Amino acid sequence: MRTLAIATAVTLLAGYALAFFYAPVEAEGFIQKIFYLHVPLAIVALVGFAAAAVYAIQHLRRDDPAYDAKSYVAIHMSVIFGTGALLTGALWAKGQWGVWWEWREPTLVSFLIIFLLYCTYYPLRYAIEDRDRQARYASVFAITAGAFVPLNFLAVRLAEPFIHPRTFSSAGGLPPEMLQAFLVCLLGMGLLWVTLVRFELEAKAASADIGRLRRALDPGYAEPAPPRRTVVPAGVSTAEGTPR
C-alpha cells in the first residue's frame, strides 16, 4: 500500500509538472490546463463504474460478500471522481465558452446522465433492509448501469460535437507534448483511484478486525445499535461499518 501511494504521488507530480511546464499553452489560454485534470477524472470515473460492474458479476457468481464490498467502494469512489469531473468541466466551460453548461453538447449531457444514474445507487441500496437482497439488487444495478458506460462512449464518438473538443479523434488528436503530459496525468489519476479504493477497503477490514477482537476479549461487549434506516454493504458489520 505504501509503495502504491508513493508511486501515485510521484506520477501525479510528474504529470502535472509536464502539464504546466512542458506542454504548450493553446490558443484558448492558460484555462486550457484544466484539461489535464478534467478529462482524466472523467475517464477514470467511467472506468471505475465499469470495474464495479465486473465486481458485481463476481458477487452474483460466487456469492462472496467481498466482491459486493468492492463494487460498492468502486462506485463510491467513481461518483466522487465524477463530481470532480463535472465541477472542473463547468469551470473550463465558463472560462472558455462563457457558459457553465451547454445542454446541446452530447459529451456533457451523456456524462451527466451516467453520473445521475449512479447517484440513484445509494437510495436503491439503502431502501432495502435485508442484507442479502440488498447485495443482490445492488449487484444487478451495478451490472445494468455498467452496460451504459460503453454505450455512452460509442454515442459520444458517433455524435457531432457542438462546442466540446474530442480528446482522441481521427482528425489529428493532440500534439505530442500535450499527449505525453495527458497520458502521465491519466496514469496518475488511475493510480489515485486504485489507491483510494484499496485504502477504504483496508480501513474497513481493520475496523472489522478491531470489532472482532473486542467481542473475543469481552464476551459481554454490547454492540451499539445501528442508526435507523442505515444499511451498509454486504460483508460490512452493522456495528462497526466494516467488512467481516
N, C-alpha and C positions, 0 to 999 in steps of 0.2 A: 504493500500500500504506500509506504514512504517513497519507494523508487518511482511508482506511478505518479505520485503527487509532484515529485521533483521534475520528472520528465514533462509533466503538464505545464508547470510553471516556466521551465526553460523554453518549451515550444511556443507558448503564448508570448513570452517576452521577445523571442526571436521573430515571430510572425509580425507582431505589431511594430517592432523596430524596422523590419523591412517595409511595412506598410507606410510608415511615417517618413523614413529617411532614404529609402531605396526606390520604391515605386513612384513613378512620376505623378504630378498633380494634373488632373484632367482639366478640360476647358471649363467645367462647371465649378471649379474652385476646390478649396480645402474641404468643403462639406462632403465631397465625394469619398473622403477617407472613411466615413461611417459605413461604407460598403463592406469593408473588411471585418466589421462586427455584425452588421445586419444579416448579410447573406449566410455566413457560417452558422449563426444562431438558427435561422430558418431551416437550413439543410439538416443540421443535427437534430432539431426538434422533429422533423418528419421521419428521419431515420430511427429516432428513438421510438416514435409511435409504431413503426414497423417492427422494431425489436420487441415491443410489448406484445404485439400480436403473435410473434414466434413463441414467446414465453407462455402466452395463454394457450396456444396449441399444445405445448408440452404439458401444461397443467391438466388439460382435459384428457390427454392420452395417458398420463401416468398417475393422475390424481395425487400429485405431490404439491402440498401447500407452499413449498419453497418457490415453485415457479409462479404461483399466484402472487406471492410477495414481490418477486422480481418484476412481474408485469405491472403491478401497482406502482412500484417505485419508478419504473421506466416511464410510465405515463405521467406520474407526478413531476419528474424532472423535465420531461419534454414540454409539459404545459408551462413550466417556469421559463424554459428557453423560448418557447413560442411567444410568451408575453414580452420577453426582451426583444424578439424579432419585430413584433408589432409596434412597440414603442420606438425603437431605433428607425424603423421604416417610416413612421409618422414624422419623426424629426427630419429625416432625409427628404421626404416629400415636401415638407414645409419649406426647407431651405432651398430646394432645387426647383420645385414647381409652384410654390406659393400656396399649396393646399395641404391640409393634414391627411386627407383621404380622397381617393378617386374611385367611385363605385363602378365606373366603366372599365376599369383595368382588371382583366381576368386574373392576373397573378396575385393581386392584393385580395380580391374577393374570394378566390378559391382557397387561399391560405386561411383567411378568416373563418370560412365555413368549416374547414378541418379543425381549427382551433376550438371553435364553439362546440363542435360535435364532441370533442374530447372533454370539454368542460362539463358536459352532462354525465360523464362517467361517475363523478362523485355523488350527485344526488341519486343516481340509479343504485349505486352500491350501498349508500348509507340508508336507503329506504327499505332494504331487505334485512330482517332481523336474524334469520337463520344463517349461520356461518357457512355451511356447505353450499346452500343455494346461492348465497351472496357471491361466493367464489366462482361458482359455475356460471352464473349470469354475467358476472364481470368479465370472465374469460370470453364468453360468447360475444359480448360487446366489443372487447378489445380486438378480436379477430375480425368482426364485421367492419368496425371503423378502420382497422388497418388496411382493409381492401381498398379504401378510398384514397390511400396515400399514392400508390402508383397511378390510379385513375386521375388524381389531381395533377401529378407531374405530366401525364400524357395530355390532359386538357390544356394545360399551360403551354406545352410545346406546340400544340395544333392551333391555338387561338392567336389572333393577331394582337400584338402589344399595342396598348393605347399610349401610355407615357412611360411605363416601367421597362427599363432595358433588360435584355436577356443576358444572363451571366455567361452561358455557353450556347453558342449558336453556330450555324454553318456559314454565317456572314463574316467570319474572321475571328470572333472571340476577343479575348483580352490580349494586350501587348505582353511580351514575355516577362517583363519586370513585374507587372501587375499580377500576372498569373502565378508567378513564383511566390509572391507575398501572400496572395489569396490562398494558395494551397497550404502554406505553412500555417496560416491563421485557421483554416478549416481543420487541419490536423490537430492543432492545439485545442480548438473548441470541442472536437470529438473526444480528445483525451480528458478534457474537463468534465464532460458529461459522464464518461465512464468512471472517473474518479469520484464524482459526487454520488453516483448511484451506488458504487461499492461502499463509500463512506456511510451512506444512510443504511444500507443493509447490514453492515458490520456493527453500526451503533445499535440497531435494533437487536441483533443477535447478542451483543454484550449485555444489554439491559435485560434480556430474557435470561441469560445465564445468572445474573445477579438475583433475579427473582426466584429462580430455582434453588439457588444457594440459600436464600433466606428461608424458603419453605423447608429445606432439608435441615437447617440448623435450628429452626424454631417451628416445631410442628403446630404450635398454637398461633402462628403468624396469620393474621386476618388480612386477606387481600382487600384493598379498597374497592368499593363499588364503582363500576364504570360509569362515566357520565351518561345521562339519559339520552337515548336515541343515538348514541355514538357507536358506530360499527367500524371495526378495523379489519384489514385484510386477513384472509385465512392464513393460518400459520403465524399469527401475531397474537400474543397473550392480551386479553382484555384488561388484566391487572396492570401489566407493565407497558402495553402498547408495543411489544417487541416480538420477533419470531420465536416460536417454540424451539 
